[in-house]
Amino acid sequence: MTDQHAVVRATDPQFDTAWRAHRPYLVNLAFGMLRDVGAAEDAVQEAFARFVKTDYATIQDERAWLIVVTSRICLDQINSARHRRESAIDTSTVEFVGDPTALSPTSLDPADRVTLDDEVRSALLVVLDRLTPAERVVFVLHDVFRTPFDEIAETIGRPVATTRQLARRARLKIESRTTDADAPDTTQQRQVVDRFIEATATGDVSALVSLLAPDVWGSVDLGPSDRRTGTTNRGARKVARNLMRWFGRTRTMVVDPASDACEILAYLDRELYSVIQLDIANGVIRSLHVIADPAQLASGER
């Protein structure tokens, strides 16, 4: 008699914990690939729908599983959009790490594409948090899913040569686990930005305060006709409370992969709501400036 493994589904508390812990990061990653906040949110929603249906006992690490499934869904969307544009590029030959005989992407359920080898799994868990948004996208698309550089360049809006350089930088960081002389500070900045997004998205005031310098100050630009423009708040707790009032829980926050600056895009109901510019030094946010002037946001000038 053959033993049959009983399928175990994630409980409601397990799902809720995973949603709160991983959704902000996943939306940020998906936005880097799709450049559309609505499509990014939908991709993450689909990933969690598959998470619910999957045998929870077989998932060794929730974060790694969700990263791969979300990335796979995004790649399928990119391929689908390219087919709709009647692109001459044949995407049916995309290969996958650890499986040189993989079938066409359209024939695969994203939930099945989580059989990564140990090296890639380790990179997903450890190194992605140390890469720039653009490096993350290039690494996932090229080194995990073997997408050609010209297609990645189109996705992230950068030249092919730049995309190759991003892949090289990401690969060096993964192989060496170290960065260039000036990279520790850059790595620390990226970690602060990610934690800022997570703390704000989950409404964790204490975590947000820990990222702010005690004498942090924040200013806002609501446009020349709004008398609140230029208003400045000072002190970690006051700034944190104000940030939560503006951005807590209901907003989607992402980093534009086309920019390596510490600049966060905040969306409300899938419309650009404001831009948050962070000044980070020594692992803490020294100051921040919020641009919420509709005219500036519409023009892209900031």
C-alpha positions as CSV (number, residue, x, y, z in Angstrom):
1,M,0.0,0.0,0.0
2,T,1.4,3.4,-0.9
3,D,1.3,6.1,1.7
4,Q,-0.5,9.2,0.5
5,H,0.5,12.5,2.0
6,A,-2.4,14.4,3.3
7,V,-2.6,17.9,1.9
8,V,-2.3,20.6,4.5
9,R,-3.6,24.0,3.7
10,A,-2.4,27.2,5.4
11,T,-4.6,28.2,8.3
12,D,-6.2,31.7,8.4
13,P,-3.7,32.9,10.9
14,Q,-0.8,31.5,8.8
15,F,-2.2,33.2,5.7
16,D,-2.7,36.5,7.6
17,T,0.8,36.5,9.0
18,A,2.3,35.7,5.5
19,W,0.2,38.5,3.9
20,R,1.3,41.1,6.4
21,A,5.0,40.0,6.4
22,H,5.6,39.6,2.7
23,R,3.0,41.5,0.6
24,P,4.8,44.9,0.7
25,Y,8.1,43.4,-0.5
26,L,6.3,41.3,-3.2
27,V,4.4,44.3,-4.6
28,N,7.6,46.2,-4.8
29,L,9.3,43.4,-6.7
30,A,6.3,42.9,-9.0
31,F,6.2,46.7,-9.7
32,G,9.8,46.6,-10.8
33,M,9.0,44.0,-13.4
34,L,5.6,45.3,-14.6
35,R,5.9,49.0,-14.0
36,D,2.2,49.1,-13.3
37,V,1.0,49.2,-9.7
38,G,-2.4,47.7,-10.5
39,A,-0.8,44.8,-12.4
40,A,1.7,44.3,-9.5
41,E,-1.0,44.2,-6.9
42,D,-3.0,41.7,-9.0
43,A,0.1,39.5,-9.5
44,V,0.7,39.4,-5.7
45,Q,-3.0,38.7,-5.2
46,E,-2.8,35.7,-7.5
47,A,0.4,34.5,-5.8
48,F,-1.4,34.4,-2.5
49,A,-4.4,32.7,-4.0
50,R,-2.0,29.9,-5.1
51,F,-0.4,30.0,-1.7
52,V,-3.8,29.1,-0.2
53,K,-4.3,26.2,-2.6
54,T,-0.9,24.8,-2.2
55,D,0.1,22.0,0.2
56,Y,1.5,24.2,3.0
57,A,3.6,21.3,4.4
58,T,5.7,21.3,1.2
59,I,6.7,25.0,1.5
60,Q,10.0,25.2,3.1
61,D,10.2,29.0,3.2
62,E,7.2,31.2,2.6
63,R,9.1,34.2,1.4
64,A,11.2,32.3,-1.1
65,W,8.1,30.5,-2.4
66,L,6.1,33.6,-2.8
67,I,9.0,35.5,-4.5
68,V,9.4,32.8,-7.1
69,V,5.6,32.4,-7.7
70,T,5.1,36.2,-8.0
71,S,8.0,36.5,-10.3
72,R,6.7,33.6,-12.5
73,I,3.3,35.3,-12.7
74,C,4.9,38.6,-13.7
75,L,7.0,37.0,-16.3
76,D,3.9,35.3,-17.8
77,Q,2.2,38.7,-17.9
78,I,5.2,40.2,-19.7
79,N,5.2,37.4,-22.2
80,S,1.5,37.7,-22.7
81,A,1.7,41.5,-23.3
82,R,4.5,40.9,-25.8
83,H,2.5,38.4,-27.7
84,R,-0.4,40.9,-27.8
85,R,1.9,43.4,-29.4
86,E,2.8,40.8,-32.0
87,S,6.4,41.0,-31.1
88,A,8.8,39.1,-33.3
89,I,10.7,37.8,-30.3
90,D,9.9,34.1,-29.6
91,T,9.5,33.7,-25.9
92,S,8.5,30.1,-26.0
93,T,12.2,29.0,-25.5
94,V,12.7,30.7,-22.1
95,E,14.6,28.3,-19.9
96,F,14.6,27.9,-16.1
97,V,17.4,27.4,-13.6
98,G,17.8,23.8,-12.6
99,D,15.4,22.5,-15.3
100,P,16.9,22.7,-18.9
101,T,13.9,20.7,-20.2
102,A,11.3,23.0,-18.9
103,L,8.2,23.5,-21.1
104,S,6.9,26.7,-22.5
105,P,6.0,29.3,-19.8
106,T,2.3,29.3,-20.8
107,S,2.0,25.6,-20.1
108,L,3.3,25.9,-16.5
109,D,1.4,26.7,-13.3
110,P,3.5,29.3,-11.4
111,A,3.0,27.3,-8.3
112,D,5.0,24.4,-9.9
113,R,8.1,26.6,-10.6
114,V,9.5,26.7,-7.1
115,T,12.0,23.8,-7.5
116,L,15.1,26.0,-7.2
117,D,18.6,24.7,-6.5
118,D,20.2,25.6,-3.2
119,E,22.3,28.4,-4.6
120,V,19.4,30.3,-6.1
121,R,17.2,29.7,-3.1
122,S,20.0,31.0,-0.8
123,A,20.3,34.1,-3.1
124,L,16.6,34.8,-2.9
125,L,16.6,34.6,0.8
126,V,19.8,36.4,1.6
127,V,21.0,38.6,-1.3
128,L,17.8,40.1,-2.8
129,D,17.5,42.4,0.2
130,R,21.0,43.8,-0.6
131,L,20.3,44.5,-4.3
132,T,19.0,47.7,-5.8
133,P,15.4,47.5,-7.1
134,A,16.8,47.3,-10.7
135,E,19.3,44.6,-9.7
136,R,16.6,42.5,-8.1
137,V,14.5,42.6,-11.3
138,V,17.3,41.7,-13.6
139,F,18.5,38.9,-11.3
140,V,15.1,37.3,-11.0
141,L,14.3,37.6,-14.7
142,H,17.7,36.7,-16.1
143,D,19.5,34.5,-13.7
144,V,16.4,32.7,-12.4
145,F,14.1,32.6,-15.4
146,R,16.7,33.2,-18.2
147,T,14.9,36.0,-19.9
148,P,17.0,37.6,-22.7
149,F,18.6,41.0,-21.8
150,D,16.9,42.9,-24.6
151,E,13.5,41.9,-23.2
152,I,14.6,42.8,-19.6
153,A,15.8,46.2,-20.9
154,E,12.4,46.8,-22.4
155,T,10.7,45.8,-19.1
156,I,12.7,48.1,-16.8
157,G,13.2,51.0,-19.3
158,R,17.0,50.9,-19.5
159,P,19.6,50.3,-22.2
160,V,20.6,46.7,-22.8
161,A,24.2,47.5,-21.8
162,T,23.0,48.9,-18.5
163,T,20.9,45.8,-17.9
164,R,23.9,43.6,-18.5
165,Q,25.9,45.6,-16.0
166,L,23.1,45.3,-13.4
167,A,23.1,41.6,-13.8
168,R,26.9,41.5,-13.4
169,R,26.7,43.6,-10.3
170,A,24.0,41.4,-8.8
171,R,25.9,38.2,-9.7
172,L,29.1,39.5,-8.0
173,K,27.2,40.3,-4.9
174,I,25.7,36.8,-4.8
175,E,29.0,35.1,-5.5
176,S,31.1,37.1,-3.0
177,R,28.5,38.0,-0.4
178,T,30.5,41.3,-0.3
179,T,30.2,44.5,-2.2
180,D,32.5,47.3,-3.3
181,A,34.2,49.7,-0.9
182,D,31.3,52.2,-1.0
183,A,28.6,49.5,-1.1
184,P,27.9,48.8,2.6
185,D,26.3,52.3,3.0
186,T,24.3,51.8,-0.2
187,T,23.2,48.3,1.0
188,Q,22.2,49.8,4.3
189,Q,20.2,52.5,2.6
190,R,18.3,49.9,0.6
191,Q,17.6,47.9,3.7
192,V,16.2,51.0,5.4
193,V,14.0,51.8,2.4
194,D,12.6,48.3,2.4
195,R,12.0,48.3,6.2
196,F,10.4,51.8,5.9
197,I,7.9,50.5,3.3
198,E,7.1,47.4,5.4
199,A,6.7,49.3,8.7
200,T,4.4,51.9,7.1
201,A,2.4,49.3,5.1
202,T,1.8,47.2,8.2
203,G,1.1,50.1,10.5
204,D,4.0,49.3,12.8
205,V,4.8,52.6,14.5
206,S,7.5,51.2,16.7
207,A,9.4,49.8,13.7
208,L,9.0,53.0,11.9
209,V,10.4,55.1,14.8
210,S,13.4,52.8,15.0
211,L,14.3,53.8,11.4
212,L,14.2,57.5,12.1
213,A,16.9,59.6,13.6
214,P,15.8,61.2,16.9
215,D,16.1,64.7,15.4
216,V,14.6,63.7,12.0
217,W,12.5,66.3,10.2
218,G,9.9,66.0,7.5
219,S,8.4,68.5,5.1
220,V,5.6,68.4,2.6
221,D,4.8,70.1,-0.7
222,L,1.1,70.1,-1.5
223,G,1.3,72.7,-4.2
224,P,1.5,76.5,-4.2
225,S,-2.2,77.0,-3.4
226,D,-2.1,74.8,-0.2
227,R,-1.1,76.7,2.9
228,R,0.3,73.5,4.4
229,T,3.1,73.4,1.8
230,G,6.4,73.9,3.6
231,T,5.1,72.6,6.9
232,T,7.9,70.9,8.8
233,N,7.6,68.3,11.6
234,R,10.5,67.4,13.9
235,G,11.2,64.4,16.1
236,A,11.0,60.7,15.4
237,R,7.6,60.1,17.1
238,K,5.9,63.1,15.6
239,V,7.2,62.4,12.1
240,A,6.2,58.7,12.4
241,R,2.7,59.5,13.6
242,N,2.3,61.9,10.7
243,L,3.6,59.4,8.2
244,M,1.1,56.8,9.5
245,R,-1.7,59.3,9.1
246,W,-0.8,59.9,5.5
247,F,0.4,56.5,4.4
248,G,-0.4,53.8,7.0
249,R,-2.0,50.6,5.9
250,T,-4.1,51.7,3.0
251,R,-1.4,52.8,0.6
252,T,0.8,50.8,-1.7
253,M,4.4,51.9,-1.7
254,V,7.1,50.9,-4.2
255,V,10.5,52.0,-5.4
256,D,10.9,52.9,-9.0
257,P,13.4,50.4,-10.5
258,A,14.5,53.0,-13.0
259,S,16.0,55.0,-10.2
260,D,18.5,54.1,-7.6
261,A,17.6,57.1,-5.5
262,C,15.9,56.7,-2.1
263,E,12.6,57.7,-3.6
264,I,9.3,55.9,-2.8
265,L,6.1,56.1,-4.9
266,A,2.9,55.9,-2.8
267,Y,-0.3,54.9,-4.5
268,L,-3.9,55.1,-3.3
269,D,-6.6,53.2,-5.3
270,R,-3.9,52.6,-7.9
271,E,-3.3,56.3,-8.5
272,L,0.0,58.0,-7.7
273,Y,-0.7,59.7,-4.4
274,S,2.6,61.2,-3.5
275,V,6.4,60.7,-3.7
276,I,8.5,60.3,-0.6
277,Q,12.2,61.4,-0.8
278,L,14.4,60.0,2.0
279,D,17.8,61.3,3.2
280,I,19.5,58.3,4.8
281,A,22.8,58.3,6.6
282,N,24.4,55.8,9.1
283,G,21.4,53.5,8.8
284,V,18.7,56.0,9.8
285,I,16.5,58.5,8.0
286,R,17.7,62.0,8.7
287,S,15.0,63.8,6.8
288,L,12.2,63.2,4.4
289,H,10.3,65.3,1.9
290,V,6.8,64.4,0.7
291,I,5.6,65.7,-2.7
292,A,1.8,65.5,-3.0
293,D,1.2,68.4,-5.4
294,P,-1.1,66.9,-8.1
295,A,0.5,69.2,-10.7
296,Q,4.0,68.0,-10.0
297,L,3.0,64.3,-9.8
298,A,1.1,64.6,-13.2
299,S,4.0,66.3,-14.9
300,G,6.7,63.9,-13.5
301,E,8.8,66.9,-12.4
302,R,10.0,66.7,-8.9
